[in-house]
Amino acid sequence: MNDGNKGAGPSARSKRADARRNQEALLDAAASVFVTSGVEAPVRDIAAKAGVGVGTIYRHFPTRADLIIAVYRHQVEACAEAGPALLASSETPHAALGQWINLFVDFLVTKHGLAAVLRSDNAGFDTLHSYFIDRLLPVCTQLLDAAAEAGEIRSDVKALELMRGVGNLCIGAEHDPGYDARRLVALLIAGLRQPR
């Protein structure tokens, strides 16, 4: 009998799954605090939102940059995974595209603050930006293609153009609390509709 896999039993898998869920909850809490209070928000606020001690955050993320990068990657993954799920569960491809763009807007509002902090390390920022494009461009393309094939939107819109347009509309939210990026993005998405 091989005892080398003792730690890989159901109990170990369950603990790993719990640890992964706890880390995801922590990253969700950090992202939420970053949106409302900025990336320089006190770690104690993030810990309180996540329902953990400050030490737990520092154990997982020894520096603020580690936390910021983890939040960025976590949000990219959540956005990437949401696209196919929305396409499968939404009434129409256009509805899936609209819902995904709303998630993308939420991410971008957080990302702008993260980007400002990460720019100090250009090489690291460039790597994260490439990761962002590599993960999200195919998802946006899939959603656009599905909506175009269904005859719901024009077929000449490229994913990178749409993502840049949405990104540019979100920039104004950084400095103006009255700026409604979501409304402007909704107008952009409505403008993709195929003329009848």
C-alpha positions in Angstrom: 0.0 0.0 0.0 1.3 3.5 -0.9 1.2 5.9 2.0 2.7 8.7 -0.1 -0.8 10.1 -0.8 -2.0 10.2 2.8 -2.6 14.0 2.7 -4.6 13.8 -0.6 -7.6 12.1 0.9 -11.1 13.6 1.1 -10.3 15.6 4.3 -7.2 17.2 2.6 -9.2 18.1 -0.5 -11.9 19.5 1.6 -9.4 21.7 3.5 -7.9 22.9 0.3 -11.3 23.7 -1.1 -12.1 25.6 2.1 -8.8 27.5 1.9 -9.5 28.4 -1.7 -13.0 29.6 -0.8 -11.7 31.6 2.1 -9.0 33.2 -0.1 -11.6 34.1 -2.8 -13.8 35.7 -0.1 -10.9 37.7 1.1 -10.1 38.8 -2.4 -13.7 39.7 -3.1 -13.7 41.8 0.1 -10.5 43.5 -0.8 -11.9 44.4 -4.3 -15.1 45.8 -2.7 -13.1 47.9 -0.3 -10.8 49.1 -3.1 -13.8 50.2 -5.1 -15.3 52.2 -2.2 -12.1 53.5 -0.5 -9.3 53.1 -3.0 -6.3 50.8 -3.0 -4.7 52.6 -0.1 -7.6 51.6 2.2 -6.4 50.3 5.6 -5.9 46.5 5.7 -8.1 46.4 8.9 -11.0 47.6 6.7 -10.4 44.7 4.3 -10.1 42.2 7.2 -13.3 43.4 8.7 -15.2 43.1 5.4 -13.8 39.6 4.9 -14.5 38.6 8.5 -10.9 37.6 9.2 -8.0 39.0 11.3 -5.4 41.3 9.8 -2.8 38.6 10.4 -4.7 36.3 8.0 -4.3 38.9 5.2 -0.6 39.4 5.9 -0.1 35.6 6.0 -1.5 35.3 2.5 -0.3 38.6 1.1 2.8 40.0 2.9 2.8 43.3 1.0 0.1 45.6 -0.3 1.4 45.0 -3.9 0.9 41.2 -3.4 -2.7 41.8 -2.4 -3.3 44.2 -5.2 -1.9 41.8 -7.8 -4.0 38.9 -6.3 -7.2 41.0 -6.5 -6.4 42.0 -10.1 -5.8 38.4 -11.1 -8.9 37.2 -9.2 -11.1 39.7 -10.9 -9.7 38.9 -14.3 -10.5 35.2 -13.7 -14.0 35.9 -12.4 -14.7 38.0 -15.5 -13.2 35.4 -17.8 -15.2 32.5 -16.3 -18.5 34.5 -16.3 -18.6 35.0 -20.1 -19.3 31.3 -21.1 -21.6 30.9 -18.1 -23.7 33.9 -19.0 -23.8 32.8 -22.6 -25.2 29.4 -21.5 -27.7 30.9 -19.0 -29.0 34.1 -20.6 -32.1 34.5 -22.7 -30.1 35.9 -25.6 -26.5 36.4 -26.6 -27.0 40.1 -26.5 -28.3 39.8 -22.9 -25.2 37.8 -22.0 -23.0 40.4 -23.6 -24.7 43.2 -21.6 -24.4 41.3 -18.3 -20.7 40.5 -19.0 -20.0 44.1 -19.9 -21.5 45.1 -16.5 -19.0 42.8 -14.8 -16.3 44.2 -16.9 -17.2 47.7 -15.9 -17.1 46.7 -12.2 -13.6 45.2 -12.8 -12.4 48.3 -14.7 -13.5 50.7 -12.0 -11.3 48.7 -9.6 -8.6 48.2 -12.2 -7.9 51.9 -12.7 -7.0 52.3 -9.0 -4.9 49.1 -9.1 -3.2 50.2 -12.3 -2.1 53.5 -10.7 -0.3 51.6 -7.9 1.1 48.9 -10.2 2.6 51.4 -12.8 5.5 52.0 -10.5 6.7 48.5 -11.5 6.3 48.7 -15.3 7.5 45.2 -16.0 5.0 43.8 -13.5 2.2 46.0 -14.9 3.0 45.0 -18.5 2.8 41.3 -17.5 -0.6 41.8 -15.8 -1.9 43.8 -18.7 -0.9 41.0 -21.1 -2.6 38.5 -18.8 -5.8 40.7 -18.8 -5.8 40.8 -22.6 -5.0 37.1 -23.0 -7.8 36.1 -20.7 -10.6 38.6 -21.5 -10.2 39.2 -25.2 -11.3 35.7 -26.2 -14.3 35.9 -23.9 -15.5 39.2 -25.3 -14.9 37.8 -28.8 -17.0 34.8 -28.0 -19.9 36.9 -26.7 -19.7 39.4 -29.7 -19.6 36.5 -32.2 -22.6 34.8 -30.6 -24.7 38.0 -30.6 -23.7 38.8 -34.2 -24.5 35.2 -35.3 -27.9 35.6 -33.7 -28.5 38.8 -35.7 -28.7 40.9 -32.6 -25.7 43.2 -33.1 -23.6 44.4 -36.0 -20.9 42.0 -37.1 -18.1 44.5 -37.6 -17.3 45.2 -34.0 -14.0 43.8 -32.7 -13.6 42.8 -29.1 -10.5 44.9 -28.5 -12.3 48.0 -29.8 -15.3 47.3 -27.5 -13.1 46.7 -24.5 -11.1 49.9 -25.2 -14.3 51.9 -25.6 -15.8 50.6 -22.4 -12.4 51.2 -20.6 -12.3 54.8 -21.8 -15.9 55.4 -20.7 -15.0 54.1 -17.2 -12.0 56.5 -16.7 -14.2 59.4 -15.8 -15.6 57.6 -12.8 -12.2 58.0 -11.0 -12.5 61.7 -10.3 -16.3 62.5 -10.5 -18.7 60.8 -8.1 -21.6 62.0 -10.3 -20.2 60.3 -13.4 -22.3 57.3 -14.4 -20.0 55.0 -16.4 -22.5 52.2 -16.4 -25.2 54.4 -18.1 -22.7 55.5 -20.7 -21.6 51.9 -21.3 -25.2 50.8 -21.6 -25.7 53.4 -24.4 -22.6 52.0 -26.1 -23.9 48.4 -25.9 -27.4 49.5 -27.1 -25.6 51.2 -30.1 -24.2 47.8 -31.2 -27.8 46.6 -32.0 -28.3 45.6 -35.6 -30.4 48.3 -37.4 -33.9 46.9 -38.2 
